[in-house]
Amino acid sequence: MSFYKENGIYKSSLLDGVHHGFSSRHGGISTLPHTSSLNLAYGRGDDAEIVKRNTDIFARAVCGFENAGQKVISVPQVHGCEVRYVDESDCGIGVYSDAVFSCDGYITNKKYVPIMVKIADCVPILLWDGENIISAVHAGWRGTVKNIVGEAVLKMQSLGADVKNIKAAVGACIHKCCYEVGLDLYETAESLRGDEFCRRYITYNEQGKLFCDLPGMNRELLLCAGIDDANIDICPHCTACEPEEFFSHRATNGIRGTMGAMICLC
């Protein structure tokens, strides 16, 4: 198991049997300094056509079919824990057509239905049951402590996935080295996950500042959901440590583009 980079896209060998990819900030056509070059979200300063073309570039590279970008589903995210089932009728929503719902995760068992979550420090998680059920999850700290990844696993099981076969790839995100947080996060996490959980992943440094391990939290929640440890792959890259490679909200004070994590059955 390991993450590797292929044609500018990060992938996990754990998911090599399914079309998937995690973007960096490179490989697109955005020319604004803060969105250069593969910005995949509206509202960051790029014209809509630039975002669509970037989505086309990324989707074609991940999925391998010509009109993949026009089928991508990627609606506004609200830092919640809803994982929504989508199919062919939802293709293009949020990118090529207006979003009529919002959520932070998707699940599908349909072919040629690319699902994409957007990130710029939050945790992107792609899941596959080894056959024909996939999920994409956006886990910020709120979604993490609400256990959105556990919800995704349950939804996959409801479609017939065997939890023993589910594989999860956790893409580049902000790591504990850079993720300084406040007591509000600790208190919210404690109320939802308990004090022992918080003590494992939210700790003080020598200067008395709190730092949070979001990838570690999600790894434990995947294990609690029944995923085998051998079926979990966590990317070692920290987005805030590498702002030249990744878009990072924290490293740029919010002046940045947005990356994507996409998976598709083909």
QUIBEL-V451095 format. One record per backbone hydrogen bond with DSSP energy under -0.5 kcal/mol. NH is the residue of the N-H (numbers start at 1). CO is the residue of the C=O. E is the energy in kcal/mol with one decimal. If there is no record, write none. Layout:
# QUIBEL-V451095
nh=[NH,NH]
co=[CO,CO]
e=[E,E]
This chain:
# QUIBEL-V451095
nh=[4,6,9,10,11,13,15,16,18,19,21,22,23,25,30,35,36,38,39,40,44,50,51,52,53,54,55,56,57,58,59,60,61,62,63,64,64,68,70,71,71,72,72,73,74,74,84,84,86,90,91,92,93,94,95,96,97,103,104,105,106,107,108,112,113,115,116,117,119,121,123,124,125,126,127,128,129,134,135,136,137,138,139,139,140,144,145,146,147,148,151,152,153,154,155,156,157,158,159,159,160,161,163,165,166,166,167,168,169,170,170,171,171,173,174,178,179,180,181,185,186,187,188,189,190,191,192,193,194,194,198,199,200,201,201,202,203,205,208,210,211,212,213,214,217,218,219,220,221,222,223,224,225,226,227,231,232,233,235,235,239,239,242,245,246,249,252,253,254,255,256,257,259,261,262,263,264,265]
co=[11,9,6,22,4,2,12,13,15,264,262,10,260,245,37,32,32,25,37,258,41,47,47,48,49,50,51,52,53,54,55,56,57,58,59,59,60,65,67,67,68,68,69,114,72,93,82,105,107,87,88,71,90,97,92,92,92,76,82,82,136,84,134,265,110,263,73,261,259,122,139,122,137,169,135,167,133,108,127,106,125,104,123,137,138,140,141,142,144,143,147,148,149,150,151,152,153,154,155,156,157,156,161,162,162,163,128,231,126,168,233,124,169,237,121,175,175,178,210,182,182,183,184,185,186,187,188,189,189,190,194,195,196,197,198,198,211,209,205,181,203,179,201,212,213,214,215,216,217,218,219,220,221,223,222,228,229,168,170,233,173,237,238,242,242,120,248,250,249,252,254,34,119,117,21,115,19,110]
e=[-2.6,-2.9,-1.7,-2.6,-3.0,-2.5,-1.7,-1.3,-2.2,-1.0,-2.1,-2.6,-2.8,-2.4,-2.9,-0.8,-1.6,-2.3,-0.5,-2.3,-0.6,-0.6,-1.7,-2.4,-2.3,-2.6,-2.4,-2.4,-2.3,-2.5,-3.0,-2.5,-1.8,-2.2,-3.3,-0.5,-1.8,-1.5,-0.8,-0.5,-1.5,-0.7,-0.7,-2.3,-0.6,-2.2,-0.5,-2.7,-2.2,-2.0,-1.3,-1.0,-2.1,-2.8,-1.7,-2.4,-1.6,-1.6,-1.4,-0.5,-2.4,-1.9,-2.0,-3.5,-0.6,-2.2,-2.3,-2.0,-1.8,-0.6,-2.3,-0.6,-2.4,-2.4,-2.7,-2.0,-2.0,-2.4,-2.1,-1.7,-2.6,-3.0,-3.0,-0.6,-0.6,-2.6,-2.4,-1.5,-1.9,-2.3,-1.7,-2.0,-1.9,-2.1,-2.4,-2.3,-2.3,-2.0,-0.9,-0.7,-1.5,-2.3,-0.6,-2.4,-0.6,-0.8,-3.1,-2.9,-2.8,-0.5,-3.4,-2.7,-0.7,-1.3,-2.8,-1.9,-1.3,-1.5,-2.2,-0.7,-1.3,-3.1,-2.2,-2.9,-2.8,-1.9,-1.3,-3.4,-0.6,-1.4,-1.7,-2.5,-1.3,-1.1,-0.6,-3.0,-2.1,-2.3,-1.8,-0.6,-2.5,-2.3,-2.4,-0.9,-1.9,-2.3,-2.3,-2.2,-2.2,-2.2,-2.2,-2.6,-1.3,-1.5,-2.3,-2.0,-1.4,-2.6,-3.1,-0.5,-1.4,-0.6,-1.2,-1.6,-2.5,-3.3,-1.2,-0.8,-2.2,-1.7,-1.2,-0.8,-3.0,-2.3,-2.7,-1.8,-2.5,-0.5]
